[in-house]
Amino acid sequence: MTKGIQDWFAWSWQAIAKFIQDWFAGLWQAIAKFFAWIGGLLQTVWNYWLTQDLLVVAAFSFLAWMIWRGSHNERWQRAWTRFRADRSGIISLCVVTFYLLLGALEVMQMPVGNDVNQSVLDWSIEHSVGEVPLERSYSEPLATTHLDGNLGPLKCRHILGTNALGKDVFVQTLKACKTALIIGGLTSLIYIPLGTLFGILAGYFRRRVDDIIQYIYTTLASIPTILLLVAIIVASPWGKGLATMSVALGITGWVGLCRLIRGETMRQAERPYIMAAHALGQGHSMIIARHLLPNVLHLVVINFVLGFSNVVLAEAVLSYLGVGSPVGTPSWGNMIDGGRAELGRDPVVWWNLTAATVALFGLVLALNLLGDSLRRAFDPKRG
Amino acid sequence: MLNYVVRRLIYAVPIVLGVIFITFVLFRMVQSPEAIAIIRLGPKATRQAKDDFIKREWLDRPLSVQFVRHVKKLLTFDLGTSWKTGRDLRETFISGAGPTLLITLPGFLVGLIASVGLALYQVFVRNSLLDRGLTLFAVALMSVPTVVYIIFMQAVGALGLKYFPAAGFNFEGFGTLRFVALPILVLLVINLGYDARLYRAIFMEEIGQDYVRTAQAKGAANSRVLGVHVLKNGMIALITLTVAHLPALIMGSLLIENFFSIPGLGNVLVLAIQTGDLPVVMASVYLGSLLYIASLILTDVAYAIADPRIRLS
């Protein structure tokens, strides 16, 4: 008798477990399929040349809109007045803008001939300096023959020489700017909304909401960043690539911003203007959108600038670990990664590594200095 | 005090569980059993081999059952074996800890002394042209990727000067120093810029305090005010910040060990990443987090010893 009941229980438990498992497996598969579909769709749309142009235009319009809105805000006006007097800030802003334009030119495509697209950067190089020919292999900067004498003379001189595939290093360095900007942009697109939203929610509602959000980010923060990054990329079902890297950087990156915004929101929420908004009967969403968000936005902007530099640096590290930009993508990380083997050659191939390092250094240094200047401009007392 | 320590330990329990959950999601749930089997056995594996693997690793059981097993295994440090080398991971990690500590510990201490020294010197000559130049220098140091430092040091120190070995590691008493000197130097340079800037900010905040003016009014020399009064008070903030970038220390040593072929934890992990050895990556994530959580607790305890007010809140 008891044996029968035991059997029955065992059977029904197994059935339930099986059901839950199947259901979960089905759900996971459906989610995976959905994402794969979205990914495929995005890939198709992305590959269409006009999309990229429109995205660049959209990004620049957004930037212009932000500046326009900022110019009507008293706090931002004051910050601009202070920023204008800061020489290093202005210089670094110019440098960052230069990189931004360079990246935008490379992202923008234009049709030339039948079904052939060319980036605007390639086009402008071709029409200003002339076509840059493809060589056979390495050549030193401004050399007239290949590094390996047997390969014969070069078709033309290259300012920074050519790489293993015979491509002009200078052009490759300029093109690589695109990869850095895309990773930085995608990552920011993920972590900025996440961090800002959670930070404001935690700081504004406190209690339970704060506890939960704090728990999530403390747990994430207790895994060393590089390990979490690598684990996400290695375990992701989409494989390695720019998108995966951006998602990983986004997931690890929002913690710092969230912490910052949470603290500032807590400070702001106790100020009289928020109390006044409450007294006037404004809803939570209204207070958050109209009062809190604009008052923490400067922190977001500063964090965005400094975070961008971290992403660019992280790309170099991840590319070395073999989980960064796919092989063949012109990226500074890949060029630096290749530099290790090239330095071991005889004669030493140093131009590839140097060009990538200098280009990356210029962008990161400018971003760091710009972030510092912005901080000083918005918060002269603490900066 | 004991009360505080116990409370701090209890707080850590849900976080450790959270970390375990994250590892479970990443290494068991995100990919289908089929995909995991392919990572393990390669794309050409037979149906039978894949099924055997899935059965052996319990991948066909319900997720709840798998999760309980996962938690049990991690809590008892039963980390399994490496997919590529077949070695027991516990053993691998214990044998790798020695070389890693030989680099990170001295590197950390030397780096701390150097960056505190630089920061104090900057405060000593504060707001001068030299100070601004040094700040710019610190930002510039921060703007170079770790990989470039390592490549550069290796090229100059080992291939150029031919004094240090380019790579390799050997326990040979005092001679070990030759192997670890370059890695330690790299570690120092990597962290110098960031740390010096941070510490300078702390000391600059301290220098505005009343006790500094009192000390100066008493007639204490400028160097004494900085080296004794400011340094002591700044230490408290310094402790927290030091721990806050322990993960960066792991990251730095990760690349350094791989470049200089030092058989430490970082090298084990890099090899695992490059070969898709999931158990090693998972174990590293888990152990790295445990170490970090433990060091956070230690900091808090040290902090509570230094400042009794913290114990009560």
Interface residues (C-beta under 8 A of the other chain):
Chain A: A17 K18 I20 Q21 F24 A25 W28 Q29 A32 S88 Y215 I216 T218 T219 L220 S222 I223 P224 T225 I226 L227 L228 V230 A231 I232 V234 A235 S236 P237 S309 L313 A316 V317 Y320 L321 G322 V323 G333 I336 D337 G339 R340 L343 L353 T357 L360 F361 V364 L365 N368 L369 D372
Chain B: P14 I15 G18 V19 I22 T23 L26 F27 M29 V30 Q31 S32 A35 R61 P62 L63 S64 V65 L136 V139 A140 M142 S143 V144 P145 T146 V147 V148 I151 Q154 A155 L159 L246 P247 A248 I250 M251 L254 L255 F259 L269 V270 I273 Q274 G276 L278 V281 M282 S284 V285 G288 S289 Y292 I293 L296
